[in-house]
Each structure stands twice: as C-alpha cells, then as structure tokens.
Amino acid sequence: IAVALIVSLLNCFYGFSKMIRSGDDTRKKALTIQTMTSIAFLGMCIWACFTAFYRTGEVTVPAVSAILMAVFFVLLGIMMGIFVGSYTLGKSRKPAIALPAIIASLITLFMYIGEMILLSGHLYRFGSGILFDRLGILVLAPIDLLVILASGGITVLICAAINRQKPVAK
C-alpha cells in the first residue's frame, strides 16, 4: 500500500512539474484526478491507522467498518488504475480505458489476497447471508467480487471521461 501511494504521489509531483516546465498540459486532467484519488487514499490510510476502521477483532465487522473497508479497497484500485491511465492517455480505447480498469481490479484483488494471507485464509465478512457468505471453495463472497468490479468499473468511467478528446482547432 505504501509503495503504491508513494509512486502515485511522486507521479503527480513529477507530472505537474514536467507539465509546468514544458507547457504541455495534455495530462492535466489525469494528473488532477490522480492527485485527488491519492490524497483521498492517503486520508483513508491515516484514518485506518488511527481507528482500524472501527473493527472489533471479530471476522464479521460492523456495517461502518465494512463500508469504510470497501471504500478503501476500491479507492486503492482506482488510484492505481488512474496512475496507469495517466500514461495511456490518448491511446486507442483498449489501452486507454480497459488496461487501467484491469489494473484497478487486479490491485483490489491483490488487496483481498493480502488480507486473506494476514488472516490465515479468511477474509473480514461484511455480514451474513447469500451476499456475504463465501462462494464454495473460494474465500471471496459475492460482495467482495462486487467491490473488485466496482474498482474497475469506476476506473472505466473516469478513464473514458479523461480520454474524451476535443478536436483541435486549426
């Protein structure tokens, strides 16, 4: 998490400084959104450090903890998806939109895998019932898959928006 956050913030600083020096503002939207997601994620990290998102030590967590953890996971994925998207800006549709979305979903999945390793093969549960119970032999529950897909889906929307090119007037 720390490496992802540091790389993202350094890319923002470097990207803006390069943009100021060169006068080329083609990555301005992407860098602005990346800066916002990086700062929001940094805030979530600080909040998590001080509160552990109000977890009680049980595997099944309270609703507020579940919501905060889901936002944390999604925001991590989006932050890294936008990071990749800032480099694929202006490319064809697949690299410019699909690649960042895939990266966002993979990073979120890796976060789940890390949690599973730390919890000895378990994941925090957001509740009980069909939406929250594990899927057969998988550790993931349907809600976990929705969080992973939300990360990629939101990244698709953001990357599609920042890749809309206005025609250059000649």
Salt bridges, closest charged atoms under 4 A:
ASP144 OD2 - ARG125 NH1 3.12
